[in-house]
Amino acid sequence: MNKKKEQQQKAALNQKSQAVAKRKQSNEKDELSIEKGKLLLDLSKLTFAGVFLTGIQDLSVETNYLILIGIVAIVLLILLGLEYIKTGLNKKK
């Protein structure tokens, strides 16, 4: 009888530890998604600064193409960054 109880307790303890380990792993992945999103938002800021600085300098660059490619890159980086943050926050709940 005692062996059976001990086995049940060990099995319950093992299940609890596995559940805690899974929870910790999922939280790490969530934090990673959020950090990826923050990184992409920072890259969009740097892209904006690069486009702005290139635009105000007298370089032999087509201004229209510079603005068009810059806007597309900035919007894509922002959307991707927000999507990563959104998925990271949704997984946490």
C-alpha positions as CSV (number, residue, x, y, z in Angstrom):
1,M,0.0,0.0,0.0
2,N,2.8,2.4,0.9
3,K,4.7,1.7,-2.3
4,K,1.6,2.5,-4.3
5,K,1.2,5.9,-2.5
6,E,4.8,6.7,-3.0
7,Q,4.6,5.9,-6.7
8,Q,1.5,8.1,-7.0
9,Q,3.2,11.0,-5.2
10,K,6.3,10.7,-7.4
11,A,4.1,10.7,-10.5
12,A,2.2,13.8,-9.3
13,L,5.5,15.5,-8.4
14,N,6.9,14.7,-11.8
15,Q,3.8,16.0,-13.6
16,K,4.0,19.3,-11.6
17,S,7.6,19.8,-12.4
18,Q,7.0,19.2,-16.1
19,A,4.2,21.7,-16.0
20,V,6.4,24.3,-14.4
21,A,9.2,23.6,-16.9
22,K,6.8,24.0,-19.8
23,R,5.5,27.3,-18.4
24,K,9.0,28.7,-18.0
25,Q,9.9,27.7,-21.6
26,S,6.8,29.4,-23.0
27,N,7.5,32.6,-21.0
28,E,11.0,32.7,-22.4
29,K,9.7,32.4,-25.9
30,D,7.1,35.1,-25.2
31,E,9.9,37.4,-23.9
32,L,11.9,36.7,-27.0
33,S,9.0,37.6,-29.3
34,I,8.6,40.9,-27.4
35,E,12.3,41.7,-27.7
36,K,12.2,40.9,-31.4
37,G,9.4,43.4,-31.8
38,K,11.2,46.1,-29.9
39,L,14.3,45.5,-32.0
40,L,12.3,45.9,-35.2
41,L,10.7,49.1,-33.9
42,D,14.2,50.4,-33.1
43,L,15.4,49.5,-36.6
44,S,12.4,51.5,-38.1
45,K,13.6,54.5,-36.1
46,L,17.1,54.1,-37.4
47,T,15.8,53.7,-40.9
48,F,13.8,56.9,-40.6
49,A,16.9,58.7,-39.3
50,G,19.0,57.4,-42.2
51,V,16.4,58.4,-44.8
52,F,16.2,61.9,-43.3
53,L,19.9,62.4,-43.1
54,T,20.4,61.2,-46.6
55,G,17.6,63.4,-47.8
56,I,19.1,66.6,-46.3
57,Q,22.6,66.0,-47.6
58,D,23.5,66.9,-51.1
59,L,24.1,63.3,-52.3
60,S,23.5,62.1,-55.8
61,V,20.4,60.1,-54.8
62,E,17.0,60.3,-56.4
63,T,14.9,61.9,-53.7
64,N,11.7,60.3,-54.8
65,Y,13.1,56.8,-54.8
66,L,14.7,57.4,-51.5
67,I,11.5,58.6,-49.9
68,L,9.4,55.8,-51.4
69,I,11.8,53.0,-50.4
70,G,12.3,54.5,-47.0
71,I,8.6,54.8,-46.3
72,V,8.0,51.2,-47.4
73,A,10.9,49.9,-45.3
74,I,9.7,51.9,-42.2
75,V,6.1,50.7,-42.5
76,L,7.1,47.1,-42.9
77,L,9.5,47.2,-39.9
78,I,6.8,48.8,-37.7
79,L,4.1,46.4,-38.7
80,L,6.4,43.4,-38.2
81,G,7.6,44.7,-34.8
82,L,4.0,45.3,-33.6
83,E,3.0,41.9,-34.8
84,Y,5.8,40.2,-32.8
85,I,4.9,42.2,-29.7
86,K,1.2,41.3,-30.1
87,T,1.9,37.6,-30.4
88,G,4.3,37.8,-27.4
89,L,1.7,39.4,-25.2
90,N,-1.1,37.1,-26.3
91,K,0.9,34.0,-25.5
92,K,1.6,35.3,-22.0
93,K,-2.0,35.3,-21.0
